[in-house]
């Protein structure tokens, strides 16, 4: 299979022949001006005689046209610009370049101007000592601590910096397994583009709405059912561009995976909730789609299901997702058809093909387990897969081989977080029946100091600090 040629972000500039007037004004101008006049007149007469001789020959015999030369000129001539369909991502089998995207991303024809506007908005906020709220598609605006009041500035008085129109694929290289996209690019369209090339995002990020953007995905850092078997989002981020609170345009990372020295700032932006800067673009590693996927269903108690998952975790099996709820353990197998078939024969269970809707319902929290319970609070517990079953009354759904546990409970936040900390984990509050409860587990004094120092480096005036991640 021929290797796809890498596309360049910058368009090539035509080579222009130097102007004689420019050459005559250079350091050798005096030498050019001192040419012997007699020699010039003699050369001129000789040239005229040769021209007259050539003209007389052309009258007697006409020289045939060089068809090959004409074809070459036609190929070198610039082609007519073709009107592209209005879309933020081009459905093409060729690598997508910045130039191609700019022709169709109507709200974002000149990305440089938009970045300049954002930087000016940040500078103005710094001068006025005001806050800025960074928003995209607002599909995950509910995630994180709510901002109430800081320095006399109410929630409704905060200006918004919207990245939703900064859309388009900057560079996509299927053969090199990476894609670079602007922050406002709809996540759903990126997923479709990758699927057309037989690829996908390994961490299976949730959308939580059709308006979800790539920037919002990175800022929240949430991964889907495949996370425990294909690594987290931060492990697939190769590079990030963003504008800091100093209005500086910064870029970290690379387009290829390699060992580097220094701080991995690209990963630091994952889950930062836009508290460090405005994400402008991101470079992501992609993986091929599996040849076959199917689900295996087993009847088991919660304790038995956890033991089965721990036993299978130590084996080389093509498991890509797992879920336990209400006496039913479901596995998803992904890979080559023969390998999936052999694994089914080895593990047993009832095979279900085409069960994508079930895993999508888990990813998007549309499974009936996530239906609102007004009197209960919904917690996400991140624990070692070997942690025991919760010692308080709750309704549970297990994912990630038992490492992620969703629980509905009446228990106080202190009880839930105490259980998580006891088993070297943490608890995140997704839906609360109480007000004024921190979404995230409180960090130690040392960790809090590190967080503050990092924020001071990128956002010294705290214009992006709305308390989204603070415990």
QUIRACOR-V883652 format. One record per residue. N is the residue number from 1. RES is the residue in three letters. PHI is phi in whole degrees, -180 to 180 (none if undefined). OMEGA is omega in whole degrees, 0 to 359 (* if undefined). NEAR is the number of other ideal C-beta (glycine too) atoms within 12 Angstrom. Layout:
N:RES:PHI:OMEGA:NEAR ; N:RES:PHI:OMEGA:NEAR
This chain:
1:UNK:none:183:5 ; 2:UNK:-67:181:5 ; 3:UNK:-78:181:10 ; 4:UNK:-72:180:18 ; 5:UNK:-73:183:13 ; 6:UNK:-67:180:20 ; 7:UNK:-87:182:29 ; 8:UNK:-100:179:17 ; 9:UNK:-72:181:25 ; 10:UNK:-91:177:11 ; 11:UNK:-82:182:14 ; 12:UNK:-72:180:11 ; 13:UNK:-94:181:7 ; 14:UNK:-67:178:9 ; 15:UNK:-81:183:7 ; 16:UNK:-109:179:7 ; 17:UNK:-69:181:8 ; 18:UNK:-66:179:11 ; 19:UNK:-80:181:10 ; 20:UNK:-65:179:11 ; 21:UNK:-64:178:10 ; 22:UNK:-66:179:14 ; 23:UNK:-66:181:15 ; 24:UNK:-70:180:17 ; 25:UNK:-95:182:14 ; 26:UNK:-84:183:15 ; 27:UNK:-67:181:10 ; 28:UNK:-100:183:13 ; 29:UNK:-63:181:15 ; 30:UNK:-66:179:11 ; 31:UNK:-68:179:12 ; 32:UNK:-66:182:17 ; 33:UNK:-71:184:14 ; 34:UNK:-93:178:12 ; 35:UNK:-64:182:16 ; 36:UNK:-62:183:12 ; 37:UNK:-64:180:11 ; 38:UNK:-65:179:10 ; 39:UNK:-65:180:12 ; 40:UNK:-67:179:15 ; 41:UNK:-65:180:13 ; 42:UNK:-64:179:14 ; 43:UNK:-66:181:15 ; 44:UNK:-68:179:14 ; 45:UNK:-63:180:14 ; 46:UNK:-65:179:14 ; 47:UNK:-67:180:14 ; 48:UNK:-67:179:14 ; 49:UNK:-65:180:14 ; 50:UNK:-66:179:14 ; 51:UNK:-67:179:14 ; 52:UNK:-65:179:14 ; 53:UNK:-64:179:14 ; 54:UNK:-67:181:15 ; 55:UNK:-68:180:12 ; 56:UNK:-66:178:12 ; 57:UNK:-70:181:13 ; 58:UNK:-68:178:12 ; 59:UNK:-73:181:11 ; 60:UNK:-85:183:10 ; 61:UNK:-141:182:9 ; 62:UNK:-86:181:8 ; 63:UNK:-79:180:10 ; 64:UNK:-68:179:9 ; 65:UNK:-72:177:10 ; 66:UNK:-90:185:10 ; 67:UNK:-65:181:10 ; 68:UNK:-67:179:11 ; 69:UNK:-65:179:12 ; 70:UNK:-64:178:13 ; 71:UNK:-63:179:12 ; 72:UNK:-63:179:11 ; 73:UNK:-66:179:13 ; 74:UNK:-65:181:12 ; 75:UNK:-70:181:11 ; 76:UNK:-77:182:12 ; 77:UNK:-69:180:11 ; 78:UNK:-64:181:11 ; 79:UNK:-80:181:8 ; 80:UNK:-71:181:6 ; 81:UNK:-71:182:11 ; 82:UNK:-96:180:10 ; 83:UNK:-71:180:9 ; 84:UNK:-91:175:21 ; 85:UNK:-67:180:15 ; 86:UNK:-69:181:13 ; 87:UNK:-163:180:23 ; 88:UNK:-81:179:38 ; 89:UNK:-136:185:36 ; 90:UNK:-86:177:35 ; 91:UNK:-79:184:21 ; 92:UNK:-127:177:22 ; 93:UNK:-90:180:14 ; 94:UNK:-102:177:20 ; 95:UNK:-56:184:30 ; 96:UNK:-98:183:41 ; 97:UNK:-110:179:27 ; 98:UNK:-60:182:30 ; 99:UNK:-63:180:25 ; 100:UNK:-66:181:30 ; 101:UNK:-68:183:40 ; 102:UNK:-61:182:30 ; 103:UNK:-72:185:24 ; 104:UNK:-121:179:29 ; 105:UNK:-84:189:35 ; 106:UNK:-57:181:18 ; 107:UNK:-70:190:23 ; 108:UNK:-136:184:33 ; 109:UNK:-65:178:19 ; 110:UNK:-123:181:19 ; 111:UNK:-63:180:32 ; 112:UNK:-62:179:16 ; 113:UNK:-65:180:16 ; 114:UNK:-67:178:32 ; 115:UNK:-64:178:31 ; 116:UNK:-63:178:17 ; 117:UNK:-63:179:23 ; 118:UNK:-63:180:37 ; 119:UNK:-64:177:28 ; 120:UNK:-66:178:18 ; 121:UNK:-65:178:30 ; 122:UNK:-67:178:35 ; 123:UNK:-63:178:22 ; 124:UNK:-66:178:19 ; 125:UNK:-64:178:32 ; 126:UNK:-63:181:24 ; 127:UNK:-65:182:13 ; 128:UNK:-93:182:18 ; 129:UNK:54:181:17 ; 130:UNK:-108:178:29 ; 131:UNK:-97:175:37 ; 132:UNK:-131:176:39 ; 133:UNK:-106:180:35 ; 134:UNK:-89:182:46 ; 135:UNK:-132:175:32 ; 136:UNK:-126:178:38 ; 137:UNK:-86:178:33 ; 138:UNK:62:179:25 ; 139:UNK:-76:181:29 ; 140:UNK:-125:182:33 ; 141:UNK:-65:180:28 ; 142:UNK:-79:187:20 ; 143:UNK:-85:181:31 ; 144:UNK:113:180:30 ; 145:UNK:-72:181:26 ; 146:UNK:-78:178:22 ; 147:UNK:-87:181:27 ; 148:UNK:-108:185:19 ; 149:UNK:-162:176:15 ; 150:UNK:-145:179:22 ; 151:UNK:53:177:18 ; 152:UNK:78:182:11 ; 153:UNK:-101:181:23 ; 154:UNK:-76:182:14 ; 155:UNK:-59:184:18 ; 156:UNK:-75:181:12 ; 157:UNK:-92:184:18 ; 158:UNK:-81:178:27 ; 159:UNK:-74:180:23 ; 160:UNK:-106:172:25 ; 161:UNK:-114:188:39 ; 162:UNK:-99:180:30 ; 163:UNK:-104:188:45 ; 164:UNK:-62:183:29 ; 165:UNK:-90:180:29 ; 166:UNK:-87:190:44 ; 167:UNK:-115:172:40 ; 168:UNK:127:176:45 ; 169:UNK:-90:179:46 ; 170:UNK:-78:180:43 ; 171:UNK:-157:178:32 ; 172:UNK:-133:182:40 ; 173:UNK:-123:183:32 ; 174:UNK:-56:182:32 ; 175:UNK:-70:180:22 ; 176:UNK:-99:175:26 ; 177:UNK:60:173:26 ; 178:UNK:-150:177:33 ; 179:UNK:-144:178:42 ; 180:UNK:-118:185:40 ; 181:UNK:-134:176:48 ; 182:UNK:-76:188:45 ; 183:UNK:-64:183:48 ; 184:UNK:-84:181:45 ; 185:UNK:-62:178:49 ; 186:UNK:-59:182:36 ; 187:UNK:-63:181:45 ; 188:UNK:-65:180:27 ; 189:UNK:-71:176:33 ; 190:UNK:-63:179:41 ; 191:UNK:-62:179:33 ; 192:UNK:-66:179:21 ; 193:UNK:-61:180:35 ; 194:UNK:-63:181:35 ; 195:UNK:-65:177:19 ; 196:UNK:-64:178:21 ; 197:UNK:-99:178:32 ; 198:UNK:71:182:17 ; 199:UNK:-134:181:27 ; 200:UNK:-161:171:32 ; 201:UNK:-84:188:42 ; 202:UNK:-66:186:33 ; 203:UNK:-83:171:36 ; 204:UNK:52:186:39 ; 205:UNK:-69:177:42 ; 206:UNK:-75:178:36 ; 207:UNK:-93:186:30 ; 208:UNK:58:178:29 ; 209:UNK:141:183:23 ; 210:UNK:-71:182:15 ; 211:UNK:-91:182:27 ; 212:UNK:-59:181:35 ; 213:UNK:-116:179:44 ; 214:UNK:-66:178:49 ; 215:UNK:-63:178:48 ; 216:UNK:-66:176:42 ; 217:UNK:-57:181:46 ; 218:UNK:-69:183:54 ; 219:UNK:-64:180:44 ; 220:UNK:-86:176:40 ; 221:UNK:69:182:37 ; 222:UNK:-90:178:36 ; 223:UNK:-115:184:36 ; 224:UNK:-98:186:37 ; 225:UNK:-59:184:42 ; 226:UNK:-82:189:39 ; 227:UNK:-56:184:32 ; 228:UNK:-68:185:34 ; 229:UNK:-113:181:34 ; 230:UNK:-128:179:31 ; 231:UNK:81:184:22 ; 232:UNK:-82:180:28 ; 233:UNK:-58:184:36 ; 234:UNK:-60:180:31 ; 235:UNK:-78:180:24 ; 236:UNK:-115:176:35 ; 237:UNK:-91:181:45 ; 238:UNK:-94:181:36 ; 239:UNK:-163:181:35 ; 240:UNK:-143:170:41 ; 241:UNK:-114:179:36 ; 242:UNK:-157:177:45 ; 243:UNK:-107:184:41 ; 244:UNK:-79:177:37 ; 245:UNK:-69:174:37 ; 246:UNK:-92:183:25 ; 247:UNK:67:178:31 ; 248:UNK:-98:176:24 ; 249:UNK:-87:185:24 ; 250:UNK:-116:178:29 ; 251:UNK:-142:180:26 ; 252:UNK:-132:177:30 ; 253:UNK:97:185:34 ; 254:UNK:-151:180:21 ; 255:UNK:-92:180:28 ; 256:UNK:-127:180:17 ; 257:UNK:-83:177:19 ; 258:UNK:-158:178:10 ; 259:UNK:-79:180:8 ; 260:UNK:-133:176:16 ; 261:UNK:-98:178:6 ; 262:UNK:103:183:11 ; 263:UNK:-80:180:14 ; 264:UNK:-91:185:20 ; 265:UNK:-68:180:27 ; 266:UNK:-58:179:35 ; 267:UNK:-71:180:26 ; 268:UNK:-63:181:30 ; 269:UNK:-75:180:44 ; 270:UNK:-71:181:37 ; 271:UNK:80:182:30 ; 272:UNK:-78:179:37 ; 273:UNK:56:176:38 ; 274:UNK:58:180:48 ; 275:UNK:-92:181:39 ; 276:UNK:-111:181:40 ; 277:UNK:167:180:44 ; 278:UNK:-91:178:48 ; 279:UNK:-70:181:52 ; 280:UNK:-100:179:44 ; 281:UNK:-158:181:46 ; 282:UNK:-145:175:48 ; 283:UNK:-109:186:38 ; 284:UNK:-120:172:45 ; 285:UNK:-82:178:33 ; 286:UNK:-121:181:32 ; 287:UNK:-131:178:28 ; 288:UNK:-68:173:21 ; 289:UNK:-67:177:23 ; 290:UNK:-69:180:27 ; 291:UNK:-67:183:17 ; 292:UNK:-140:172:24 ; 293:UNK:-136:176:33 ; 294:UNK:-153:179:34 ; 295:UNK:-116:174:35 ; 296:UNK:-117:184:37 ; 297:UNK:-116:180:28 ; 298:UNK:-130:172:27 ; 299:UNK:-91:184:17 ; 300:UNK:-163:172:26 ; 301:UNK:-80:181:19 ; 302:UNK:-62:180:26 ; 303:UNK:-66:179:19 ; 304:UNK:-65:180:20 ; 305:UNK:-63:180:35 ; 306:UNK:-66:178:32 ; 307:UNK:-67:178:23 ; 308:UNK:-64:181:32 ; 309:UNK:-65:179:37 ; 310:UNK:-66:179:22 ; 311:UNK:-68:181:18 ; 312:UNK:-72:181:30 ; 313:UNK:-63:180:23 ; 314:UNK:-87:181:14 ; 315:UNK:-114:179:15 ; 316:UNK:-86:183:13 ; 317:UNK:-125:182:27 ; 318:UNK:-81:179:32 ; 319:UNK:-81:180:40 ; 320:UNK:-119:177:39 ; 321:UNK:-169:178:41 ; 322:UNK:-150:180:46 ; 323:UNK:-154:173:41 ; 324:UNK:-126:176:37 ; 325:UNK:-160:173:29 ; 326:UNK:52:175:19 ; 327:UNK:77:183:18 ; 328:UNK:-133:177:27 ; 329:UNK:-103:181:37 ; 330:UNK:-122:175:38 ; 331:UNK:-113:172:45 ; 332:UNK:-114:178:45 ; 333:UNK:-106:181:39 ; 334:UNK:-138:178:35 ; 335:UNK:154:178:27 ; 336:UNK:-70:185:16 ; 337:UNK:-58:183:18 ; 338:UNK:-68:179:14 ; 339:UNK:-66:178:23 ; 340:UNK:-63:179:29 ; 341:UNK:-64:179:20 ; 342:UNK:-65:179:17 ; 343:UNK:-66:177:31 ; 344:UNK:-62:179:29 ; 345:UNK:-65:181:14 ; 346:UNK:-76:185:19 ; 347:UNK:-89:184:28 ; 348:UNK:82:182:17 ; 349:UNK:86:179:27 ; 350:UNK:-92:182:18 ; 351:UNK:-84:177:24 ; 352:UNK:-128:177:22 ; 353:UNK:-94:178:19 ; 354:UNK:66:182:14 ; 355:UNK:-99:183:26 ; 356:UNK:-62:183:21 ; 357:UNK:-62:180:14 ; 358:UNK:-65:182:29 ; 359:UNK:-71:176:31 ; 360:UNK:-68:179:22 ; 361:UNK:-65:176:23 ; 362:UNK:-70:182:36 ; 363:UNK:-62:183:33 ; 364:UNK:-93:181:27 ; 365:UNK:55:175:29 ; 366:UNK:-107:174:19 ; 367:UNK:-60:186:24 ; 368:UNK:-62:175:15 ; 369:UNK:-61:185:28 ; 370:UNK:-87:177:26 ; 371:UNK:-61:189:16 ; 372:UNK:-56:173:17 ; 373:UNK:-116:188:22 ; 374:UNK:-55:185:12 ; 375:UNK:-91:184:14 ; 376:UNK:-118:175:26 ; 377:UNK:-111:180:32 ; 378:UNK:-100:180:32 ; 379:UNK:-118:170:42 ; 380:UNK:-111:180:35 ; 381:UNK:-103:175:43 ; 382:UNK:-104:188:31 ; 383:UNK:-137:169:37 ; 384:UNK:-61:183:23 ; 385:UNK:-63:180:32 ; 386:UNK:-89:180:19 ; 387:UNK:-63:182:27 ; 388:UNK:-70:177:21 ; 389:UNK:-62:182:25 ; 390:UNK:-56:181:33 ; 391:UNK:-94:175:17 ; 392:UNK:-127:184:26 ; 393:UNK:-72:181:16 ; 394:UNK:-165:172:28 ; 395:UNK:-106:192:27 ; 396:UNK:-122:169:32 ; 397:UNK:-132:183:37 ; 398:UNK:-103:173:45 ; 399:UNK:-135:174:43 ; 400:UNK:55:179:39 ; 401:UNK:68:181:38 ; 402:UNK:97:182:39 ; 403:UNK:-83:174:31 ; 404:UNK:-120:184:40 ; 405:UNK:-128:176:44 ; 406:UNK:-96:181:38 ; 407:UNK:-135:168:41 ; 408:UNK:-100:183:33 ; 409:UNK:-154:174:31 ; 410:UNK:-94:186:22 ; 411:UNK:-64:178:27 ; 412:UNK:-68:179:19 ; 413:UNK:-55:181:30 ; 414:UNK:-63:180:17 ; 415:UNK:-69:181:22 ; 416:UNK:-66:182:41 ; 417:UNK:-71:177:34 ; 418:UNK:-65:178:21 ; 419:UNK:-64:181:31 ; 420:UNK:-65:180:33 ; 421:UNK:-66:179:22 ; 422:UNK:-61:182:20 ; 423:UNK:-108:173:25 ; 424:UNK:60:178:16 ; 425:UNK:-135:177:29 ; 426:UNK:-148:183:32 ; 427:UNK:-123:178:42 ; 428:UNK:-119:182:37 ; 429:UNK:-88:181:38 ; 430:UNK:-94:177:32 ; 431:UNK:-139:186:26 ; 432:UNK:-120:174:29 ; 433:UNK:-92:179:21 ; 434:UNK:-119:176:18 ; 435:UNK:-100:177:13 ; 436:UNK:60:174:11 ; 437:UNK:-113:181:25 ; 438:UNK:-64:180:26 ; 439:UNK:-70:186:33 ; 440:UNK:-105:179:31 ; 441:UNK:-65:178:30 ; 442:UNK:-58:180:25 ; 443:UNK:-98:180:19 ; 444:UNK:-72:180:13 ; 445:UNK:-62:180:11 ; 446:UNK:-66:179:10 ; 447:UNK:-66:179:18 ; 448:UNK:-63:179:17 ; 449:UNK:-66:177:13 ; 450:UNK:-64:179:15 ; 451:UNK:-60:181:29 ; 452:UNK:-65:180:21 ; 453:UNK:-68:178:14 ; 454:UNK:-65:179:25 ; 455:UNK:-65:180:31 ; 456:UNK:-65:180:20 ; 457:UNK:-65:185:20 ; 458:UNK:-91:183:35 ; 459:UNK:-140:186:35 ; 460:UNK:-62:181:23 ; 461:UNK:-94:176:25 ; 462:UNK:65:182:26 ; 463:UNK:-74:178:39 ; 464:UNK:-97:184:45 ; 465:UNK:-82:176:36 ; 466:UNK:-107:179:34 ; 467:UNK:72:185:26 ; 468:UNK:-63:187:34 ; 469:UNK:-107:184:33 ; 470:UNK:-70:179:26 ; 471:UNK:-94:*:24
